[in-house]
Amino acid sequence: MELLIDNTQLDCELQEMYMISSHWKTDIEFVKDEIRFMKNMLNKYQTGVEGVDLTKIIQFKKIVEHEGTKVQSAEAKISGFLELMGPIVNHSKKVFGLDLLEKFNELDTAIKSITNYILLVKRLVFLFLEKIINSKKNCQAVFTNKKPLPLKYKL
């Protein structure tokens, strides 16, 4: 079934779809920033700290890299979808089918999935790095003979 834009309610719905699709670009930029941050953190702890479980860091880095490729793919799909939606929203009386809605829902699901997975990985990376930091603090406390500073001097 194909539809022409001559219905104002349909026109509003299509404009809303276009705005949501445009917002996906912001979501993808957020995920890209999260990936860049995690890469920097993992690189810092891979090279800067001795005695760290490198296999865990390598696993996290592989997961982050894999998600990075998913993000690039999603970014290209979003651009393609916005190019498809542009003429429809701009009232050019372009004919479109219901597959437009299917593509929208597919992209929406993919973006949400990527975002949720990256946030989960970030949480796991932080827990792992927190264990490293705490174990290093405990080791330093055991090997130093210095007394801790009084509470009023602590930052």
N, C-alpha and C positions, 0 to 999 in steps of 0.2 A: 504494500500500500504506500503510495507516495502522496505527499501533501504539499500544497502551496501556502505561502505565508499570506493570508488575507484575514486572519483572525487575530484580534488584538490580544486576547488572552494567550494564544499560542505564541505570539510575538514576545510577550513578556516572559513566558517560560523559556523561550530560546535565548533571550537576553540574559536571564538568570543563569542558564547553563553556561553561557559564554563568560560571564563574570566569575563563576566558580572555576571554570577551566583556566582563566587567567590567574586566579589565585593559586592554582597548583604550581605555577612558576615560583612563587614565593615559598611554598612548601618545599619544593625541590632545592631551592637555594639554602634553606634552613638545614636540610638533610646533608647537602654538600659541605656546609660549614661544620656540622657534627662529625662527618667523616674525616675532614681535614684535621679537626681537633684531636680525634682519636688516633689518627696516624702520627701526629706530632707527639702525643703522650706515649704511645707505644714505642716510637723511635727513641725517645728520651730514656725510657727505662730499659730498653734493649741494649743501648750502648753505654749508658751512664752508671749503671748499678751492677756490681758483681754479685754472683750467687743467685741471680734471678732465674726462674724457670723459663728458659728461652723457648721451649716447645709451646708453652701456653701463649706467649707473646706472638710467636709465628702463626699459631692457629687464629688468634684474634686478628692479626694483620691480613690473613687470607680471607677471613669473613668480611672484613672491612673493604678489601679490594673487590671482592665479589659483589658486595652491595653497591660499591661505586660504579661498577659496570651496569648494574640494574638502574641506577639513577640516571646515567647517561642515556640509556635506552628510553627510559620514561620521559626524559626531557625532550628527546627527539619526537616521541609520540605526541607529547603535549603540543609542541610547535606545529606538527602536522594537523592535529585536531583543531587548533585555533585557526589555521589557514582554511580549513574546511568550513568552520563555523562563521568566519568573517563575512563572506558574501551573503550567507543566510540571514545573519543578524542585521546587516546593512540594508535590508529591504530590497534586495535586487530581484525578488520574486523567483529565487532559485528553488528548484524542485529538490526535495530530499526525502529519504526513506526512514523507516524506523530503525535502520541499522545505525543511524546517528546516535540514538539513545543507547543502543547496545555498546557502541564505542565509548560513549560518555561513562556508562556504568563500569565498563571494563577498566578504563583509566582511573576512575575514582577508586575502585577496589585496589588497583595496583599501587597507587600513591599512598593510600592508607596502610597497606601491607608493608611497603618499604619503610615508611615513617615509624610504624610501631616496632618493626624488627630492629631498626637502627637504635631506637630508644632502649630496647631490651639489651642489645649488644653493648651500648654505652653503659648501662647499669652494671652489666657483668664485668666490663673492663674496669670500671671504677672500683668495684668490689675487689677485683684481683689486685689492682694497684694499691688499694688501701691496705691489703694484707702485706704487700711488699714494704710499704712505708712503715707500718706498725712493727713488722719484724726487724727492720733496720733501726728503728728507734729503740726497741728492746735490746738489740745487740750493742748499740752505742751506750746505753745506760749501764749495761753489765760491765763493759770494758773501760769505762771512765771512772776515775777515782774522785772526780769533782762532785761536790755537793750541789744539788739543784739550787737555783736562785730562789730567794724568798718570793712569795706570791706577789708582793707589791712591785717587783722588778720584771715579772713576766709580761710579755706582750700579749 
